[in-house]
């Protein structure tokens, strides 16, 4: 029997317990991702093995879960949200594969196991990332649960957030350029609004777009997503300083080794924690104008503030 979450039942029938929502969302997202990507034995086998190694090897599924939570909050059924959420996870995973390459961050471990280029090889990792990027756009374009106009809007959201000059690629370029150089308190949030925040904002906005949100609600969700993206980056920077490899599933201390511009490096650990608290308050405050229960979205902000991995 399907749960209310799976069928898109009215809001009153859906639990707003964040832990329960997170568990169910992860199960549905993982099942959908498994269906959307080619089987391991489909040619070219090595590329498809690398895709599945990277995409299905764990992870928080934060971006697709955010899209589902935002859409549900504003009244969209899960059936119309799931494919778009998975598209965001594909883009995120492609970015991780490429970020881990020797020409970028040269990481050896991701999600508790070997990175894609270590498990396979650099050329295969590049191709796996390229394929995932293409699959993300194909996934939205082929989603016949949505109208054509909605799909066009979603494709635009994803493209802007993933690319340049207003998205993830631009942020990664600025981040690389800032290594070993002085970054100001003005420049630092701009880097992370692009590198981390753009995709998070777009995931939240996409859930609202699918729900047919009115302009005022879409604006509130955009502000919430922007604060949430900044909060995510601050806590990520703090974890790189304070957490262990077993906590993170990746190598800690890499930011300091690369002399990256981070919030602890610019502000210090305690001031960065204070800043996280303020950004969390800003994220929650942005939701107040929405005339619907937003407990689930508030819980997501709480979760990011308190995360330890």
C-alpha positions as CSV (number, residue, x, y, z in Angstrom):
1,X,0.0,0.0,0.0
2,X,1.4,3.4,-1.0
3,X,2.0,6.0,1.7
4,X,0.4,9.5,1.5
5,X,3.7,10.9,0.6
6,X,4.0,8.7,-2.5
7,X,0.5,9.4,-3.7
8,X,0.6,13.1,-3.1
9,X,-2.3,13.0,-0.6
10,X,-3.6,16.2,0.9
11,X,-1.2,17.9,3.3
12,X,-3.2,17.0,6.4
13,X,-2.6,13.3,5.7
14,X,1.2,13.7,5.3
15,X,3.5,13.5,8.3
16,X,5.7,16.6,8.9
17,X,8.2,14.7,11.0
18,X,11.5,15.5,9.4
19,X,13.3,12.2,10.3
20,X,10.4,10.2,8.8
21,X,10.2,12.4,5.7
22,X,14.0,12.1,5.2
23,X,13.9,8.3,5.4
24,X,11.0,8.0,3.0
25,X,12.4,10.5,0.6
26,X,15.7,8.8,0.4
27,X,14.1,5.5,-0.4
28,X,12.0,6.9,-3.2
29,X,14.8,9.0,-4.6
30,X,17.2,6.0,-4.6
31,X,14.6,3.8,-6.3
32,X,13.9,6.4,-8.9
33,X,17.6,7.0,-9.6
34,X,18.2,3.3,-10.1
35,X,15.4,3.3,-12.7
36,X,16.6,6.4,-14.5
37,X,20.2,5.4,-15.2
38,X,21.4,2.6,-17.4
39,X,22.2,-0.9,-16.0
40,X,25.8,-1.8,-15.2
41,X,25.9,-4.3,-18.1
42,X,24.6,-1.8,-20.7
43,X,27.3,-0.6,-23.2
44,X,29.5,1.3,-22.6
45,X,29.8,-0.9,-19.5
46,X,32.7,0.9,-17.8
47,X,31.0,4.3,-18.0
48,X,27.7,3.0,-16.7
49,X,29.5,1.2,-13.9
50,X,31.2,4.5,-12.9
51,X,27.9,6.3,-13.0
52,X,26.2,3.9,-10.7
53,X,29.2,3.7,-8.4
54,X,29.1,7.5,-7.9
55,X,25.3,8.1,-8.0
56,X,24.1,5.1,-6.0
57,X,26.9,4.9,-3.5
58,X,25.1,6.8,-0.7
59,X,24.9,10.5,0.0
60,X,22.4,12.7,1.9
61,X,20.2,13.3,-1.1
62,X,19.7,16.8,0.2
63,X,18.9,18.6,-3.0
64,X,16.2,16.2,-4.3
65,X,14.7,16.0,-0.7
66,X,14.6,19.8,-0.6
67,X,12.7,19.8,-3.9
68,X,10.2,17.3,-2.6
69,X,9.8,19.1,0.7
70,X,9.2,22.4,-1.0
71,X,6.8,21.0,-3.5
72,X,4.8,19.1,-0.8
73,X,4.7,22.2,1.4
74,X,3.1,24.2,-1.5
75,X,0.7,21.4,-2.5
76,X,2.4,19.4,-5.3
77,X,2.1,15.6,-5.4
78,X,5.2,13.5,-5.1
79,X,4.7,11.9,-8.5
80,X,5.3,15.3,-10.1
81,X,8.3,16.1,-8.0
82,X,10.4,13.0,-8.0
83,X,12.0,13.1,-11.5
84,X,13.0,16.7,-11.1
85,X,14.5,16.0,-7.7
86,X,16.6,13.2,-9.2
87,X,17.8,15.5,-11.9
88,X,19.3,17.8,-9.3
89,X,21.0,14.8,-7.7
90,X,22.5,13.8,-11.1
91,X,23.9,17.3,-11.5
92,X,25.3,17.3,-7.9
93,X,26.9,13.9,-8.4
94,X,28.5,15.0,-11.7
95,X,29.9,18.0,-10.0
96,X,31.4,15.8,-7.2
97,X,33.0,13.5,-9.8
98,X,34.7,16.4,-11.5
99,X,35.6,18.2,-8.3
100,X,37.4,15.1,-7.1
101,X,39.6,14.9,-10.2
102,X,43.4,15.5,-9.9
103,X,43.0,18.7,-11.9
104,X,40.5,20.0,-9.3
105,X,40.6,19.0,-5.7
106,X,42.4,15.6,-6.2
107,X,40.3,13.7,-3.6
108,X,40.7,10.0,-3.0
109,X,37.6,9.3,-1.0
110,X,33.9,10.3,-1.4
111,X,30.9,9.0,0.5
112,X,33.1,6.6,2.4
113,X,34.8,4.9,-0.5
114,X,37.1,5.5,-3.5
115,X,36.3,8.4,-5.7
116,X,35.2,7.7,-9.2
117,X,38.6,8.4,-10.9
118,X,40.4,6.3,-8.3
119,X,38.0,3.3,-8.7
120,X,38.0,3.5,-12.4
121,X,40.2,6.1,-14.2
122,X,40.3,9.8,-15.0
123,X,38.9,9.5,-18.5
124,X,36.0,7.3,-17.4
125,X,35.2,9.7,-14.5
126,X,35.1,12.6,-16.8
127,X,32.7,10.7,-19.2
128,X,30.6,9.6,-16.3
129,X,30.2,13.2,-15.1
130,X,29.4,14.4,-18.6
131,X,26.8,11.7,-19.0
132,X,25.1,12.5,-15.7
133,X,24.8,16.1,-16.7
134,X,23.1,15.2,-19.9
135,X,20.8,12.7,-18.1
136,X,19.7,15.3,-15.7
137,X,18.2,17.5,-18.5
138,X,16.8,14.4,-20.3
139,X,15.1,13.4,-17.1
140,X,13.2,16.6,-16.8
141,X,12.5,16.9,-20.5
142,X,11.0,13.4,-20.6
143,X,8.8,13.8,-17.5
144,X,5.3,13.5,-18.9
145,X,3.7,14.0,-15.5
146,X,4.4,17.7,-16.1
147,X,3.2,20.1,-18.7
148,X,5.5,21.3,-21.4
149,X,5.6,24.9,-20.1
150,X,6.5,23.7,-16.6
151,X,9.3,21.5,-18.0
152,X,10.8,24.4,-19.9
153,X,10.8,26.5,-16.7
154,X,12.5,23.7,-14.8
155,X,15.1,23.2,-17.5
156,X,15.9,26.9,-17.3
157,X,16.2,26.7,-13.5
158,X,18.6,23.8,-13.7
159,X,20.7,25.2,-16.5
160,X,21.2,28.6,-14.7
161,X,22.1,26.9,-11.4
162,X,24.6,24.5,-12.9
163,X,26.4,26.8,-15.3
164,X,27.9,30.2,-15.6
165,X,27.8,33.2,-15.0
166,X,25.1,32.7,-12.3
167,X,25.7,29.1,-11.2
168,X,27.9,26.3,-9.9
169,X,30.6,26.4,-12.7
170,X,31.2,30.0,-12.1
171,X,31.5,29.4,-8.3
172,X,33.9,26.6,-8.8
173,X,36.1,28.8,-11.1
174,X,36.1,31.6,-8.5
175,X,36.9,29.1,-5.8
176,X,39.9,27.7,-7.7
177,X,41.1,31.2,-8.5
178,X,41.0,32.1,-4.8
179,X,43.3,29.3,-3.7
180,X,46.4,30.7,-2.0
181,X,45.1,34.2,-2.5
182,X,43.4,36.6,-0.2
183,X,39.6,36.6,-0.3
184,X,37.6,39.3,1.4
185,X,34.5,38.9,3.5
186,X,32.5,40.3,0.6
187,X,34.0,37.9,-2.0
188,X,33.6,34.7,0.1
189,X,29.8,34.6,0.2
190,X,29.6,35.4,-3.5
191,X,31.8,32.3,-4.3
192,X,29.6,30.1,-2.2
193,X,26.3,31.6,-3.4
194,X,27.3,30.3,-6.8
195,X,29.3,27.1,-6.1
196,X,26.9,25.7,-3.4
197,X,23.9,27.9,-3.1
198,X,22.8,28.2,-6.7
199,X,21.8,24.5,-7.0
200,X,20.1,24.5,-3.6
201,X,18.1,27.6,-4.5
202,X,17.1,26.1,-7.8
203,X,16.0,22.8,-6.1
204,X,13.8,24.7,-3.7
205,X,12.4,26.9,-6.5
206,X,11.7,23.9,-8.7
207,X,9.5,22.3,-6.1
208,X,7.6,25.6,-5.9
209,X,7.4,25.9,-9.7
210,X,5.9,22.3,-9.9
211,X,3.4,23.3,-7.2
212,X,2.3,26.3,-9.3
213,X,3.4,28.7,-6.5
214,X,2.2,32.3,-6.6
215,X,4.9,35.0,-7.1
216,X,5.1,35.9,-3.4
217,X,5.6,32.3,-2.3
218,X,8.2,31.8,-5.0
219,X,10.1,34.8,-3.8
220,X,9.9,33.6,-0.2
221,X,11.2,30.2,-1.2
222,X,14.0,31.8,-3.2
223,X,15.1,33.8,-0.2
224,X,14.8,30.7,2.0
225,X,16.9,28.7,-0.4
226,X,19.6,31.3,-0.6
227,X,20.0,31.4,3.2
228,X,19.9,27.6,3.3
229,X,22.6,27.3,0.7
230,X,24.8,29.7,2.7
231,X,24.1,27.8,5.9
232,X,25.0,24.5,4.2
233,X,28.4,25.9,3.1
234,X,29.2,27.4,6.5
235,X,28.5,24.1,8.2
236,X,30.4,22.2,5.5
237,X,33.4,24.4,6.1
238,X,33.2,23.9,9.9
239,X,32.9,20.1,9.4
240,X,36.1,20.1,7.4
241,X,37.9,21.6,10.4
242,X,36.1,19.7,13.2
243,X,34.9,16.3,11.9
244,X,36.8,13.0,11.2
245,X,37.0,11.1,7.9
246,X,34.6,8.5,9.3
247,X,32.1,11.2,10.0
248,X,32.4,12.9,6.6
249,X,32.9,9.9,4.3
250,X,35.7,12.0,2.7
251,X,39.1,13.4,3.6
252,X,38.9,16.2,6.2
253,X,41.3,19.1,6.3
254,X,41.5,19.4,2.5
255,X,40.4,23.0,2.5
256,X,43.2,24.1,4.8
257,X,45.8,22.1,2.9
258,X,44.7,23.8,-0.4
259,X,44.5,27.2,1.4
260,X,40.9,27.5,0.3
261,X,38.8,30.5,1.3
262,X,36.4,29.1,4.0
263,X,34.4,30.7,6.8
264,X,36.6,29.3,9.6
265,X,39.7,30.5,7.8
266,X,38.2,34.1,7.3
267,X,36.2,34.5,10.5
268,X,37.6,31.8,12.9
269,X,35.6,28.8,14.1
270,X,33.5,30.5,16.8
271,X,32.6,33.4,14.6
272,X,31.7,31.0,11.8
273,X,29.3,29.2,14.2
274,X,27.7,32.5,15.2
275,X,27.3,33.3,11.5
276,X,25.6,30.0,10.9
277,X,23.1,30.7,13.7
278,X,22.3,34.1,12.1
279,X,21.9,32.6,8.6
280,X,19.6,29.9,10.1
281,X,17.4,32.6,11.6
282,X,17.3,34.4,8.3
283,X,16.2,31.2,6.5
284,X,13.4,30.5,8.9
285,X,12.3,34.1,8.8
286,X,12.0,34.0,5.0
287,X,9.2,31.4,5.4
288,X,6.9,33.6,7.5
289,X,5.1,35.2,4.6
290,X,4.0,31.8,3.2
291,X,0.4,31.2,4.2
292,X,0.8,27.4,4.6
293,X,2.4,25.2,7.3
294,X,6.1,25.3,6.8
295,X,7.3,23.2,9.7
296,X,9.0,20.7,7.3
297,X,11.1,23.5,5.7
298,X,12.0,24.9,9.1
299,X,13.1,21.4,10.1
300,X,15.4,21.2,7.1
301,X,17.1,24.4,8.2
302,X,17.4,23.0,11.8
303,X,18.9,19.8,10.3
304,X,21.5,21.7,8.3
305,X,22.5,23.8,11.3
306,X,23.0,20.7,13.5
307,X,24.5,18.3,11.0
308,X,27.6,16.4,11.8
309,X,28.4,14.8,8.5
